[in-house]
């Protein structure tokens, strides 16, 4: 599984673990909701600063999203 | 320290631990040497697929480069 698919799977799993909708997650990470949806479908190749914001919102290390 | 600075510091440290020049590292990661130099100066905001290739070349988890 490549890093984009790992990110998609981990984002969805960790978001749902928090009980957040994509809208809630988008608001917390200060990222557009459609971009969250694209990320969770493996349709984006984000930069590390975007992934860092996602990890901060989820309160996990970046490695938990990418490894 | 933000994620771009953490990447810069970790890349340089892990590359030097391997005893590689930037040229050697660029060849192994299949990335242009000047891009490696830019990354180590914190002058780039790479995508996760680029960081994944860097981690593979260094044989470390991506979290070791970004956390």
Backbone of each chain as nested JSON, in Angstrom:
{
  "chains": [
    {"id": "A", "residues": [
      {"number": 1, "name": "UNK", "atoms": {"N": [0.849, -1.194, 0.0], "CA": [0.0, 0.0, 0.0], "C": [0.882, 1.24, 0.0]}},
      {"number": 2, "name": "UNK", "atoms": {"N": [0.676, 2.173, -0.921], "CA": [1.558, 3.338, -0.951], "C": [1.118, 4.386, 0.075]}},
      {"number": 3, "name": "UNK", "atoms": {"N": [1.946, 5.422, 0.21], "CA": [1.757, 6.391, 1.292], "C": [0.425, 7.142, 1.162]}},
      {"number": 4, "name": "UNK", "atoms": {"N": [-0.029, 7.372, -0.078], "CA": [-1.293, 8.092, -0.283], "C": [-2.475, 7.25, 0.216]}},
      {"number": 5, "name": "UNK", "atoms": {"N": [-2.417, 5.932, -0.069], "CA": [-3.487, 5.047, 0.411], "C": [-3.423, 4.894, 1.936]}},
      {"number": 6, "name": "UNK", "atoms": {"N": [-2.203, 4.829, 2.489], "CA": [-2.07, 4.72, 3.949], "C": [-2.668, 5.959, 4.622]}},
      {"number": 7, "name": "UNK", "atoms": {"N": [-2.376, 7.142, 4.05], "CA": [-2.923, 8.387, 4.615], "C": [-4.458, 8.352, 4.563]}},
      {"number": 8, "name": "UNK", "atoms": {"N": [-5.006, 7.944, 3.421], "CA": [-6.468, 7.915, 3.259], "C": [-7.108, 7.021, 4.319]}},
      {"number": 9, "name": "UNK", "atoms": {"N": [-6.542, 5.807, 4.481], "CA": [-7.098, 4.843, 5.439], "C": [-6.961, 5.361, 6.873]}},
      {"number": 10, "name": "UNK", "atoms": {"N": [-5.783, 5.921, 7.206], "CA": [-5.544, 6.388, 8.583], "C": [-6.39, 7.611, 8.926]}},
      {"number": 11, "name": "UNK", "atoms": {"N": [-6.565, 8.54, 7.948], "CA": [-7.391, 9.735, 8.202], "C": [-8.82, 9.324, 8.551]}},
      {"number": 12, "name": "UNK", "atoms": {"N": [-9.381, 8.434, 7.703], "CA": [-10.775, 8.023, 7.905], "C": [-10.926, 7.325, 9.252]}},
      {"number": 13, "name": "UNK", "atoms": {"N": [-9.996, 6.405, 9.56], "CA": [-10.061, 5.625, 10.806], "C": [-9.977, 6.549, 12.034]}},
      {"number": 14, "name": "UNK", "atoms": {"N": [-8.994, 7.458, 12.025], "CA": [-8.767, 8.333, 13.193], "C": [-9.882, 9.365, 13.339]}},
      {"number": 15, "name": "UNK", "atoms": {"N": [-10.384, 9.864, 12.212], "CA": [-11.51, 10.824, 12.254], "C": [-12.734, 10.146, 12.869]}},
      {"number": 16, "name": "UNK", "atoms": {"N": [-13.037, 8.948, 12.384], "CA": [-14.228, 8.229, 12.885], "C": [-14.047, 7.854, 14.357]}},
      {"number": 17, "name": "UNK", "atoms": {"N": [-12.816, 7.545, 14.75], "CA": [-12.515, 7.237, 16.157], "C": [-12.88, 8.439, 17.045]}},
      {"number": 18, "name": "UNK", "atoms": {"N": [-12.693, 9.657, 16.49], "CA": [-13.033, 10.881, 17.223], "C": [-14.544, 11.174, 17.144]}},
      {"number": 19, "name": "UNK", "atoms": {"N": [-15.225, 10.452, 16.265], "CA": [-16.66, 10.701, 16.09], "C": [-16.941, 11.972, 15.308]}},
      {"number": 20, "name": "UNK", "atoms": {"N": [-15.984, 12.43, 14.491], "CA": [-16.147, 13.665, 13.724], "C": [-16.692, 13.387, 12.327]}},
      {"number": 21, "name": "UNK", "atoms": {"N": [-17.524, 14.284, 11.845], "CA": [-17.899, 14.28, 10.433], "C": [-16.723, 14.879, 9.655]}},
      {"number": 22, "name": "UNK", "atoms": {"N": [-16.764, 14.785, 8.312], "CA": [-15.715, 15.423, 7.504], "C": [-15.776, 16.949, 7.701]}},
      {"number": 23, "name": "UNK", "atoms": {"N": [-17.007, 17.468, 7.868], "CA": [-17.152, 18.92, 8.085], "C": [-16.444, 19.339, 9.38]}},
      {"number": 24, "name": "UNK", "atoms": {"N": [-16.689, 18.58, 10.437], "CA": [-16.076, 18.891, 11.744], "C": [-14.546, 18.843, 11.632]}},
      {"number": 25, "name": "UNK", "atoms": {"N": [-14.058, 17.8, 10.986], "CA": [-12.609, 17.63, 10.832], "C": [-12.04, 18.795, 10.006]}},
      {"number": 26, "name": "UNK", "atoms": {"N": [-12.738, 19.147, 8.907], "CA": [-12.284, 20.248, 8.035], "C": [-12.173, 21.542, 8.84]}},
      {"number": 27, "name": "UNK", "atoms": {"N": [-13.197, 21.806, 9.664], "CA": [-13.195, 23.029, 10.489], "C": [-11.999, 23.013, 11.442]}},
      {"number": 28, "name": "UNK", "atoms": {"N": [-11.752, 21.892, 12.122], "CA": [-10.678, 21.796, 13.118], "C": [-9.283, 21.907, 12.477]}},
      {"number": 29, "name": "UNK", "atoms": {"N": [-9.138, 21.358, 11.268], "CA": [-7.827, 21.359, 10.61], "C": [-7.634, 22.606, 9.74]}},
      {"number": 30, "name": "UNK", "atoms": {"N": [-8.727, 23.419, 9.656], "CA": [-8.702, 24.629, 8.801], "C": [-8.357, 24.273, 7.357]}},
      {"number": 31, "name": "UNK", "atoms": {"N": [-9.038, 23.194, 6.874], "CA": [-8.853, 22.716, 5.5], "C": [-10.248, 22.564, 4.883]}},
      {"number": 32, "name": "UNK", "atoms": {"N": [-10.383, 22.835, 3.579], "CA": [-11.694, 22.774, 2.923], "C": [-12.249, 21.351, 2.975]}},
      {"number": 33, "name": "UNK", "atoms": {"N": [-13.557, 21.237, 3.227], "CA": [-14.189, 19.909, 3.384], "C": [-13.965, 19.026, 2.154]}},
      {"number": 34, "name": "UNK", "atoms": {"N": [-14.056, 19.584, 0.962], "CA": [-13.889, 18.745, -0.241], "C": [-12.466, 18.193, -0.318]}},
      {"number": 35, "name": "UNK", "atoms": {"N": [-11.499, 18.943, 0.234], "CA": [-10.114, 18.454, 0.224], "C": [-9.98, 17.268, 1.178]}},
      {"number": 36, "name": "UNK", "atoms": {"N": [-10.691, 17.34, 2.323], "CA": [-10.684, 16.208, 3.269], "C": [-11.265, 14.976, 2.569]}},
      {"number": 37, "name": "UNK", "atoms": {"N": [-12.364, 15.174, 1.863], "CA": [-13.015, 14.068, 1.151], "C": [-12.066, 13.464, 0.113]}},
      {"number": 38, "name": "UNK", "atoms": {"N": [-11.383, 14.341, -0.628], "CA": [-10.409, 13.865, -1.63], "C": [-9.29, 13.07, -0.948]}},
      {"number": 39, "name": "UNK", "atoms": {"N": [-8.766, 13.585, 0.179], "CA": [-7.673, 12.904, 0.889], "C": [-8.108, 11.505, 1.336]}},
      {"number": 40, "name": "UNK", "atoms": {"N": [-9.357, 11.409, 1.823], "CA": [-9.839, 10.117, 2.337], "C": [-10.141, 9.135, 1.197]}},
      {"number": 41, "name": "UNK", "atoms": {"N": [-10.211, 9.635, -0.03], "CA": [-10.389, 8.752, -1.2], "C": [-9.047, 8.47, -1.884]}},
      {"number": 42, "name": "UNK", "atoms": {"N": [-7.95, 9.014, -1.316], "CA": [-6.636, 8.783, -1.927], "C": [-6.461, 9.522, -3.237]}},
      {"number": 43, "name": "UNK", "atoms": {"N": [-7.16, 10.646, -3.352], "CA": [-7.152, 11.38, -4.632], "C": [-6.211, 12.59, -4.601]}},
      {"number": 44, "name": "UNK", "atoms": {"N": [-5.442, 12.752, -3.508], "CA": [-4.556, 13.908, -3.39], "C": [-3.169, 13.483, -2.918]}},
      {"number": 45, "name": "UNK", "atoms": {"N": [-2.185, 14.279, -3.277], "CA": [-0.799, 14.057, -2.84], "C": [-0.375, 15.296, -2.06]}},
      {"number": 46, "name": "UNK", "atoms": {"N": [-0.787, 15.403, -0.784], "CA": [-0.601, 16.659, -0.043], "C": [0.843, 16.925, 0.35]}},
      {"number": 47, "name": "UNK", "atoms": {"N": [1.112, 18.185, 0.668], "CA": [2.436, 18.548, 1.171], "C": [2.516, 18.234, 2.666]}},
      {"number": 48, "name": "UNK", "atoms": {"N": [3.752, 18.265, 3.178], "CA": [3.94, 17.906, 4.591], "C": [3.322, 18.957, 5.521]}},
      {"number": 49, "name": "UNK", "atoms": {"N": [3.197, 20.215, 5.104], "CA": [2.58, 21.207, 5.991], "C": [1.079, 20.938, 6.138]}},
      {"number": 50, "name": "UNK", "atoms": {"N": [0.429, 20.46, 5.07], "CA": [-0.988, 20.094, 5.17], "C": [-1.129, 18.885, 6.101]}},
      {"number": 51, "name": "UNK", "atoms": {"N": [-0.283, 17.88, 5.919], "CA": [-0.371, 16.672, 6.749], "C": [-0.078, 17.014, 8.206]}},
      {"number": 52, "name": "UNK", "atoms": {"N": [0.818, 17.964, 8.421], "CA": [1.127, 18.375, 9.79], "C": [-0.115, 18.979, 10.453]}},
      {"number": 53, "name": "UNK", "atoms": {"N": [-0.882, 19.778, 9.683], "CA": [-2.118, 20.379, 10.243], "C": [-3.141, 19.297, 10.555]}},
      {"number": 54, "name": "UNK", "atoms": {"N": [-3.246, 18.294, 9.683], "CA": [-4.186, 17.189, 9.918], "C": [-3.807, 16.44, 11.198]}},
      {"number": 55, "name": "UNK", "atoms": {"N": [-2.503, 16.167, 11.365], "CA": [-2.033, 15.431, 12.545], "C": [-2.287, 16.24, 13.817]}},
      {"number": 56, "name": "UNK", "atoms": {"N": [-2.045, 17.551, 13.746], "CA": [-2.275, 18.42, 14.919], "C": [-3.755, 18.4, 15.301]}},
      {"number": 57, "name": "UNK", "atoms": {"N": [-4.642, 18.482, 14.307], "CA": [-6.086, 18.474, 14.59], "C": [-6.503, 17.157, 15.241]}},
      {"number": 58, "name": "UNK", "atoms": {"N": [-5.903, 16.048, 14.767], "CA": [-6.24, 14.727, 15.298], "C": [-5.462, 14.409, 16.577]}},
      {"number": 59, "name": "UNK", "atoms": {"N": [-4.494, 15.295, 16.906], "CA": [-3.639, 15.101, 18.093], "C": [-2.892, 13.771, 18.027]}},
      {"number": 60, "name": "UNK", "atoms": {"N": [-2.278, 13.496, 16.856], "CA": [-1.443, 12.301, 16.69], "C": [-0.135, 12.73, 16.031]}},
      {"number": 61, "name": "UNK", "atoms": {"N": [0.953, 11.942, 16.198], "CA": [2.181, 12.221, 15.459], "C": [1.948, 12.006, 13.965]}},
      {"number": 62, "name": "UNK", "atoms": {"N": [2.685, 12.729, 13.121], "CA": [2.52, 12.606, 11.67], "C": [2.757, 11.158, 11.225]}},
      {"number": 63, "name": "UNK", "atoms": {"N": [3.696, 10.468, 11.896], "CA": [3.976, 9.071, 11.546], "C": [2.742, 8.188, 11.622]}},
      {"number": 64, "name": "UNK", "atoms": {"N": [1.814, 8.52, 12.516], "CA": [0.582, 7.704, 12.647], "C": [-0.299, 7.836, 11.406]}},
      {"number": 65, "name": "UNK", "atoms": {"N": [-0.095, 8.901, 10.626], "CA": [-0.899, 9.082, 9.41], "C": [-0.215, 8.475, 8.182]}},
      {"number": 66, "name": "UNK", "atoms": {"N": [1.141, 8.418, 8.223], "CA": [1.869, 8.081, 6.994], "C": [2.576, 6.721, 7.026]}},
      {"number": 67, "name": "UNK", "atoms": {"N": [2.907, 6.217, 8.201], "CA": [3.647, 4.927, 8.25], "C": [2.698, 3.739, 8.304]}}
    ]},
    {"id": "B", "residues": [
      {"number": 1, "name": "UNK", "atoms": {"N": [9.601, 24.151, 16.476], "CA": [10.181, 23.906, 15.158], "C": [9.104, 23.308, 14.249]}},
      {"number": 2, "name": "UNK", "atoms": {"N": [8.889, 23.887, 13.079], "CA": [7.812, 23.369, 12.222], "C": [8.298, 22.153, 11.43]}},
      {"number": 3, "name": "UNK", "atoms": {"N": [7.35, 21.529, 10.718], "CA": [7.629, 20.251, 10.071], "C": [8.712, 20.382, 8.992]}},
      {"number": 4, "name": "UNK", "atoms": {"N": [8.77, 21.536, 8.313], "CA": [9.772, 21.727, 7.26], "C": [11.185, 21.773, 7.871]}},
      {"number": 5, "name": "UNK", "atoms": {"N": [11.309, 22.444, 9.018], "CA": [12.61, 22.507, 9.685], "C": [12.991, 21.147, 10.274]}},
      {"number": 6, "name": "UNK", "atoms": {"N": [11.992, 20.416, 10.816], "CA": [12.281, 19.078, 11.344], "C": [12.786, 18.16, 10.223]}},
      {"number": 7, "name": "UNK", "atoms": {"N": [12.123, 18.241, 9.045], "CA": [12.555, 17.414, 7.907], "C": [14.0, 17.761, 7.529]}},
      {"number": 8, "name": "UNK", "atoms": {"N": [14.287, 19.06, 7.435], "CA": [15.635, 19.503, 7.031], "C": [16.691, 18.929, 7.973]}},
      {"number": 9, "name": "UNK", "atoms": {"N": [16.43, 19.097, 9.295], "CA": [17.402, 18.634, 10.308], "C": [17.551, 17.11, 10.254]}},
      {"number": 10, "name": "UNK", "atoms": {"N": [16.411, 16.383, 10.139], "CA": [16.469, 14.913, 10.158], "C": [17.131, 14.354, 8.9]}},
      {"number": 11, "name": "UNK", "atoms": {"N": [16.849, 14.981, 7.725], "CA": [17.471, 14.511, 6.481], "C": [18.993, 14.606, 6.576]}},
      {"number": 12, "name": "UNK", "atoms": {"N": [19.465, 15.793, 7.015], "CA": [20.922, 16.002, 7.08], "C": [21.553, 15.015, 8.052]}},
      {"number": 13, "name": "UNK", "atoms": {"N": [20.934, 14.869, 9.239], "CA": [21.48, 13.992, 10.298], "C": [21.548, 12.536, 9.804]}},
      {"number": 14, "name": "UNK", "atoms": {"N": [20.435, 12.037, 9.205], "CA": [20.366, 10.626, 8.789], "C": [21.263, 10.364, 7.579]}},
      {"number": 15, "name": "UNK", "atoms": {"N": [21.339, 11.355, 6.671], "CA": [22.227, 11.203, 5.501], "C": [23.691, 11.102, 5.975]}},
      {"number": 16, "name": "UNK", "atoms": {"N": [24.076, 11.995, 6.871], "CA": [25.472, 12.01, 7.359], "C": [25.762, 10.744, 8.167]}},
      {"number": 17, "name": "UNK", "atoms": {"N": [24.751, 10.231, 8.883], "CA": [24.909, 8.972, 9.636], "C": [25.258, 7.834, 8.683]}},
      {"number": 18, "name": "UNK", "atoms": {"N": [24.72, 7.902, 7.44], "CA": [24.993, 6.889, 6.414], "C": [26.35, 7.156, 5.726]}},
      {"number": 19, "name": "UNK", "atoms": {"N": [26.885, 8.344, 5.972], "CA": [28.15, 8.702, 5.319], "C": [27.973, 9.043, 3.846]}},
      {"number": 20, "name": "UNK", "atoms": {"N": [26.753, 9.477, 3.468], "CA": [26.474, 9.797, 2.064], "C": [26.667, 11.288, 1.781]}},
      {"number": 21, "name": "UNK", "atoms": {"N": [27.162, 11.584, 0.579], "CA": [27.118, 12.972, 0.094], "C": [25.681, 13.255, -0.36]}},
      {"number": 22, "name": "UNK", "atoms": {"N": [25.386, 14.543, -0.656], "CA": [24.052, 14.864, -1.185], "C": [23.866, 14.184, -2.544]}},
      {"number": 23, "name": "UNK", "atoms": {"N": [24.981, 14.098, -3.316], "CA": [24.897, 13.456, -4.643], "C": [24.483, 11.984, -4.472]}},
      {"number": 24, "name": "UNK", "atoms": {"N": [25.152, 11.294, -3.542], "CA": [24.865, 9.872, -3.305], "C": [23.4, 9.697, -2.887]}},
      {"number": 25, "name": "UNK", "atoms": {"N": [22.971, 10.547, -1.966], "CA": [21.593, 10.464, -1.463], "C": [20.605, 10.73, -2.61]}},
      {"number": 26, "name": "UNK", "atoms": {"N": [20.905, 11.75, -3.44], "CA": [20.03, 12.104, -4.568], "C": [19.901, 10.909, -5.515]}},
      {"number": 27, "name": "UNK", "atoms": {"N": [21.031, 10.262, -5.798], "CA": [21.027, 9.095, -6.703], "C": [20.158, 7.976, -6.11]}},
      {"number": 28, "name": "UNK", "atoms": {"N": [20.309, 7.699, -4.817], "CA": [19.587, 6.591, -4.173], "C": [18.077, 6.861, -4.092]}},
      {"number": 29, "name": "UNK", "atoms": {"N": [17.728, 8.147, -3.868], "CA": [16.307, 8.494, -3.718], "C": [15.671, 8.861, -5.051]}},
      {"number": 30, "name": "UNK", "atoms": {"N": [16.515, 8.876, -6.112], "CA": [16.032, 9.262, -7.462], "C": [15.379, 10.64, -7.439]}},
      {"number": 31, "name": "UNK", "atoms": {"N": [16.105, 11.579, -6.769], "CA": [15.653, 12.966, -6.659], "C": [16.829, 13.864, -7.054]}},
      {"number": 32, "name": "UNK", "atoms": {"N": [16.539, 15.003, -7.715], "CA": [17.624, 15.876, -8.177], "C": [18.432, 16.403, -6.99]}},
      {"number": 33, "name": "UNK", "atoms": {"N": [19.762, 16.478, -7.172], "CA": [20.653, 16.891, -6.068], "C": [20.279, 18.272, -5.525]}},
      {"number": 34, "name": "UNK", "atoms": {"N": [19.943, 19.221, -6.396], "CA": [19.637, 20.571, -5.91], "C": [18.372, 20.55, -5.042]}},
      {"number": 35, "name": "UNK", "atoms": {"N": [17.465, 19.601, -5.323], "CA": [16.243, 19.507, -4.507], "C": [16.603, 18.996, -3.112]}},
      {"number": 36, "name": "UNK", "atoms": {"N": [17.561, 18.034, -3.051], "CA": [18.036, 17.546, -1.744], "C": [18.636, 18.721, -0.957]}},
      {"number": 37, "name": "UNK", "atoms": {"N": [19.442, 19.51, -1.63], "CA": [20.076, 20.657, -0.978], "C": [19.008, 21.635, -0.453]}},
      {"number": 38, "name": "UNK", "atoms": {"N": [18.003, 21.896, -1.282], "CA": [16.911, 22.792, -0.862], "C": [16.179, 22.213, 0.354]}},
      {"number": 39, "name": "UNK", "atoms": {"N": [15.901, 20.905, 0.327], "CA": [15.187, 20.268, 1.446], "C": [15.986, 20.399, 2.74]}},
      {"number": 40, "name": "UNK", "atoms": {"N": [17.309, 20.221, 2.639], "CA": [18.153, 20.271, 3.838], "C": [18.326, 21.704, 4.35]}},
      {"number": 41, "name": "UNK", "atoms": {"N": [17.967, 22.684, 3.525], "CA": [18.005, 24.087, 3.978], "C": [16.61, 24.55, 4.4]}},
      {"number": 42, "name": "UNK", "atoms": {"N": [15.611, 23.646, 4.343], "CA": [14.257, 24.03, 4.744], "C": [13.595, 24.953, 3.751]}},
      {"number": 43, "name": "UNK", "atoms": {"N": [14.0, 24.824, 2.486], "CA": [13.514, 25.758, 1.459], "C": [12.414, 25.136, 0.596]}},
      {"number": 44, "name": "UNK", "atoms": {"N": [11.927, 23.933, 0.971], "CA": [10.909, 23.266, 0.162], "C": [9.811, 22.691, 1.057]}},
      {"number": 45, "name": "UNK", "atoms": {"N": [8.618, 22.598, 0.486], "CA": [7.481, 21.996, 1.181], "C": [7.052, 20.776, 0.368]}},
      {"number": 46, "name": "UNK", "atoms": {"N": [7.749, 19.65, 0.499], "CA": [7.541, 18.508, -0.397], "C": [6.224, 17.779, -0.139]}},
      {"number": 47, "name": "UNK", "atoms": {"N": [5.821, 17.016, -1.156], "CA": [4.628, 16.185, -0.986], "C": [5.011, 14.883, -0.27]}},
      {"number": 48, "name": "UNK", "atoms": {"N": [3.968, 14.161, 0.168], "CA": [4.243, 12.942, 0.936], "C": [4.871, 11.852, 0.06]}},
      {"number": 49, "name": "UNK", "atoms": {"N": [4.629, 11.848, -1.237], "CA": [5.263, 10.824, -2.083], "C": [6.768, 11.066, -2.191]}},
      {"number": 50, "name": "UNK", "atoms": {"N": [7.185, 12.337, -2.209], "CA": [8.624, 12.641, -2.22], "C": [9.238, 12.208, -0.888]}},
      {"number": 51, "name": "UNK", "atoms": {"N": [8.577, 12.542, 0.217], "CA": [9.116, 12.196, 1.539], "C": [9.17, 10.674, 1.706]}},
      {"number": 52, "name": "UNK", "atoms": {"N": [8.194, 9.987, 1.122], "CA": [8.189, 8.525, 1.196], "C": [9.419, 7.959, 0.486]}},
      {"number": 53, "name": "UNK", "atoms": {"N": [9.788, 8.543, -0.648], "CA": [10.99, 8.068, -1.372], "C": [12.252, 8.35, -0.573]}},
      {"number": 54, "name": "UNK", "atoms": {"N": [12.317, 9.503, 0.078], "CA": [13.474, 9.837, 0.922], "C": [13.601, 8.83, 2.068]}},
      {"number": 55, "name": "UNK", "atoms": {"N": [12.459, 8.504, 2.715], "CA": [12.464, 7.57, 3.848], "C": [12.887, 6.174, 3.386]}},
      {"number": 56, "name": "UNK", "atoms": {"N": [12.396, 5.762, 2.22], "CA": [12.767, 4.442, 1.68], "C": [14.267, 4.373, 1.415]}},
      {"number": 57, "name": "UNK", "atoms": {"N": [14.815, 5.432, 0.822], "CA": [16.255, 5.453, 0.517], "C": [17.076, 5.374, 1.808]}},
      {"number": 58, "name": "UNK", "atoms": {"N": [16.596, 6.054, 2.873], "CA": [17.31, 6.077, 4.152], "C": [16.976, 4.866, 5.008]}},
      {"number": 59, "name": "UNK", "atoms": {"N": [15.992, 4.083, 4.547], "CA": [15.529, 2.889, 5.275], "C": [15.058, 3.232, 6.686]}},
      {"number": 60, "name": "UNK", "atoms": {"N": [14.217, 4.286, 6.757], "CA": [13.613, 4.671, 8.038], "C": [12.119, 4.895, 7.813]}},
      {"number": 61, "name": "UNK", "atoms": {"N": [11.287, 4.784, 8.875], "CA": [9.879, 5.137, 8.736], "C": [9.747, 6.648, 8.46]}},
      {"number": 62, "name": "UNK", "atoms": {"N": [8.674, 7.026, 7.745], "CA": [8.474, 8.445, 7.42], "C": [8.411, 9.294, 8.698]}},
      {"number": 63, "name": "UNK", "atoms": {"N": [7.836, 8.732, 9.769], "CA": [7.744, 9.477, 11.028], "C": [9.101, 9.925, 11.542]}},
      {"number": 64, "name": "UNK", "atoms": {"N": [10.16, 9.164, 11.243], "CA": [11.506, 9.554, 11.707], "C": [11.98, 10.83, 11.002]}},
      {"number": 65, "name": "UNK", "atoms": {"N": [11.381, 11.138, 9.862], "CA": [11.782, 12.359, 9.145], "C": [10.932, 13.56, 9.549]}},
      {"number": 66, "name": "UNK", "atoms": {"N": [9.679, 13.286, 9.97], "CA": [8.726, 14.405, 10.134], "C": [8.313, 14.688, 11.585]}},
      {"number": 67, "name": "UNK", "atoms": {"N": [8.432, 13.704, 12.474], "CA": [7.985, 13.957, 13.87], "C": [9.108, 14.488, 14.735]}}
    ]}
  ]
}
